[in-house]
Amino acid sequence: MKRTTTSMDTADPDGLRLPIKIDTTSNGEFVPVPLSPANRLGNRLALEQATGNARRTNQARRRFMISACGAATTLLAFNQANAAAGRVGGFFDLPADAAFDPLLADATLGGDEFIFDVQGHYVDPTGRWLAQVPEFARPFAGMPKAGCELGEGDAARGYLECLGPDEFVKDVFLDSDTDLMVLSFVPSTADAEPVTIEAADATRRIVDALEGSKRLLLHGRVNPNQPGDLERMDQLAEDWGVSAWKTYTQFGPGGKGFFLTDDVGLAMIERARALGVKVICIHKGLPLSADSYEHSQCSDIGAVARLYPDVTFIVYHSGYVAGRPEQAFEPGAGRDGVDTLIQSLVDNGIGPGSNVYAELGSTWRFLMREPDHAAHVMGKLLKFVGEGNVLWGTDSIWYGSPQDQIQAFRAFQIAPSLRDAHGYPEITPALRARVFGLNAAGPYGISADEIRGHTHRDAVAQARTNYQDRRDPHFATYGPKTRRQFFNLLRAGG
């Protein structure tokens, strides 16, 4: 595996980046949402307190930031800022002394869970998708990581190497505790995919070559309302060994999406059954455009789950709409967001523990900055979809390394008052372990114990161990952070 840095602490030598990244970054599927006053206060307090704690522990600020105490200091500062704003429905549950006591910090923020991230992305830096982009355009050039050493001195778009497979491996498997990831796809036509199935398989082989640990699984992208996609499913299953299908009900010709209950949606499900790959991942929430807003809602999920009990339906983003307030579910209230998923299940008699799963990519990343909303979303999903049916996903690389999302979830707790009022469960270590990876093992047909048996001793594990003494996480995010960056990305075809 190549490294993009030549010495320790080159990513942020002054230690000005926080290890828990609360910013306005979007995954490119929604307009960046400005930070609240509480978010801004939290970031300011975190930097001030990390500076003080670094001095107290006789460390350079950068060294402190990359320690567990740096992450603990940041989360505790967020608690302080949120409490000052009256946002106490959810919080990061860790002792105050964890800010400067490494053993206490690691006891909360470290862990040995099996972490299976079912939504990861990267950008193919030499793919044929670039032929669809105007010559003057520089897609993804505004992303912070696009200035890494891999891109220096190369061709006009050499910076894309900074977002390619080698950086993906470092971010995911060295700078985070992730064990296994599904490499997924973004909405696109077949000739304009930022990552093709061929490029995705090449990345899988890079990882597999590290003693064949099978750390990376692949989706097969299928939008059944596009010509040729249904027919292409046979090739994806037979030639590429995809583990599941990824579809965007919001995406299609002319910007018009489809419902799973439409003829094309049912045809896709029937073909998946016939091919024996009976796991379908459906992008819901985070509407891609006003024209497809209705197709981003989850009203069709319960109906197809009832019709096809032998098929597993994984609802990406859990139907969440970034920036919309979330509160306790009320049947028939007609609310947006996650409630559309729950209402669809209720309407179709689908209870917890069914063939419907809720995935957290981008959802948890956004909820980290909104603890009250986070408490309701996590509580509702665990209560109505099921404690065994919530799946870990991060939508990284858009948010950089997923380690901060992992650490934040390890510490997150729903306030007792909300648990008592709405029947939400306490987030225990056992429940976290299920969400982090054990829940996804069933749908994807893998044995967590078998995978961990390999990954604990493979070349990636060895590289991770060797890397610990010279860790250099960048603590940067990749996606657009402003409306201008977001719309420039759309215009560039990224």
Secondary structure, 3 states (H helix, E strand, C coil): CCCCCCCCCCCCCCCCCCCCCCCCCCCCCCCCCCCCHHHHHHHHHHHHHHHHHHHHCCCCHHHHHCCHHHHHHHHHHHHHHHHHCCCCCEEECCCHHHHCCHHHHHHHHCCCCCCEEEEECCCCCCCHHHHHCCCCCCCCCCCHHHHCHHHCCCCCCHHHHHHCHHHHHHHHHHCCCCCEEEECCCCCCHHHCCCCHHHHHHHHHHHHCCCCCCCEEEEEECCCCCCCHHHHHHHHHHHHCCCEEEEECCCCHHHCCCCCCCHHHHHHHHHHHHHCCCEEEEECCCCCCHHHHHHHCCCCHHHHHHHCCCCEEEEEHHHCCCCCCCCCCCCCCCCCCHHHHHHHHHHCCCCCCCCEEEECCCHHHHHCCCHHHHHHHHHHHHHHHCCCCEECCCCECCCCCCHHHHHHHHHEEECHHHHHHHCCCCCCHHHHHHHHHHHHHCCCCCCHHHHHHHHCCCHHHHHHHHHHHHCCCCCCCCCCCCHHHHHHHHHCCC
